[in-house]
Structures are given as C-alpha cells and as structure tokens.
Amino acid sequence: MPSTSLANGSVNGNAGDRPPDVVADDKPGVSMMEQLVPEITTHALSYLDYPSLCRLSMTNSLMRKAANDDNAWKALFHKDFTLEQDGITPVNGWKAYYATTRAIISVNTGFFDIIRERSLPDMAQLWLNSDYVKCIHASGELFSGYSEVMQSWQLCFNWEQGFDFQVHNVRTRILTDMAWVTMKAYLNVDAGPFLITNVFEHHNGRWHMVHHHSSVMLIDGVNQQVVVH
C-alpha cells in the first residue's frame, strides 16, 4: 500500500515505512548511578568522604558492591591519609586497611589526650602490661618494662608545667597486629618540635602501646629541650 502524506506532515503507510520508535537508554527501576561503567562509578565515589561511602553501601545491593570496591577505598585512603603507601597491597583489602588506620590514629590521639589530662590510670590501660615494652622520653633516658614505664609517666605528670601538644605530620604503617605512628609534636612552651614514634600491638581486640620514643629536634644546632617527656 503506497504511503499517503497527511496534512500535519506525517506519513501514513506500511509499518516498514515508519521511522523506528526511539528506545530510551534508561532502565526502569535502575538509577543513573547504577548504569555508569565501573571506572566512572569509582571516580565518582572518590569524591565521597568516609561516612558518605559507608551510608551509600547500605542503600541496596548494587550500591553496596560499588561502595565496597577496593579502588574506591584506596582513593579515599590516599585522600585522607598519605600517598606514601601507594605500593602496598593490604592483606584484607583497602577498606579494612582504612578502618584500621582510623582506629590507630584515634588511639594515638587518645595518647596525647591522656598526657593533657595527666591521667595515670588511662595511661596504664593504654600500655601493654608486658616486660618488653619500652619508653624513651626526650631526656634520652630509657625505661624498660611495664612498671618502669608507668613510673616514668608518673614523674612526667608530677611536672608543674602543663602539656598541650599540637601534633602534625602524622604517618601510620600497619602490619597485621602491629602498627607504628610517626609525627611532629609542638608544646605550649618555647621549644622546638618533638619527633615522636609510637608503636602499637593488637591484643584481645584492642590496640596497646608497646614503644614510645620522643626526641627534640635541633634548631641551629641547639637542643631546645624544656621539659622531660
């Protein structure tokens, strides 16, 4: 049957003569985010922070899979912490490594809170009760074993000068059940920065300090030490 032109410009004829219907790309019931290719999804997720990424993983199964992608957590780790560990491959994946790093930084921050509050009971709970723990204060004196370490902190807390550390350049490294943290710490006194290394071990579901080493940076070749820490 020949086609016939209509007044409105459309064509009336065989079905084969009509232009094909436009098929929408959108899939019913599927969000635009879920239709993105994995590379674009990972890039988009890299702009989310830790709480947002966790909340996204609880929306549905597809978003949970995307939010648990190892590359997304690796990108978040580098954004929130450091690029120094770009070459490592965490045994349990980057999500677990990120969570453990947050836990270590929280414990390390708590260490300085204990010093500010001069709480010997809290310091006693933080340290592992073991003979092999070590503590080297900025004075250079070494204290070995749990009892000696606690006595050294009691002497520090008896010091009249209060402690108010400003901590910068925090770097962590985690190996299964051991972690160490390096940083610079500035006191509320006229002194150069302290270089501090804290080492933690994981026992019975908690991170405990097993080693603390503090030393004072030399400024123009002069030791600016003011307090025993």
Steps between C-alpha positions, in 0.01 A plus 500: 500500500653834399564754767281809522612840623274647765427863573723507806799374303495146639502199275232236499614174347640158573664433836830448322481852359474664844813612687583277797380601843765662720609257771599660829838404645370521855418170661183505708569480873875561457661829600737690273782426747443128460518526120847657496796293390715383796786741426271803510325371812833460681603851398169642624531316832849644552335835583310351795629510856511205740147537651341558158665193348383288793142632470499435125592135561177457699260617226473188282702205376636674189612806694646278771712328237613834357571652843706196601719523191865480603604781267248737659644435847856530374416843355337604828804380698734710287271802531460479879842369599808473280629391160807344662337156503390495137714195425363270770227238461303467825432138589133563581443772240505879513168535684627301798836679482324837503290403803806373689693817419215710640502288815877540544484877453217516754705306757803719429289814549374352826861466616547877483162557668621287790815713528295822502275359773795347691300183552728223622216239513418565133869484408525169684212360292651626176833322547533125461582343836814321389870486585608587145333843471740794467472875553764760411413853607653812350757499779651196329442270797377149420233333712448128443213285622147596596577605860789729405302654216209583731736651756649721228156632405416566863810720521395682182150565632642643823675770296351841576499609136187386317515317168307614196638335189420610147562195281585520129627281216343181637598192299392142567609155387314181586618140480224262612515527882766773522493867407731795541428871481750780437428869552624843605361646822523858621459598865342809650847613607782671315668190362569327173278217376521149639547211260287215631459135406228289661471125444180305570408132514153350469400275790154369593318739269688813610805695389759546776814710502823301527758764411526879524801699387516878524794720404546873451596644164812713495444860393817661367694225672351578842293259706181689589381247758295655779307217663558134561252313281 
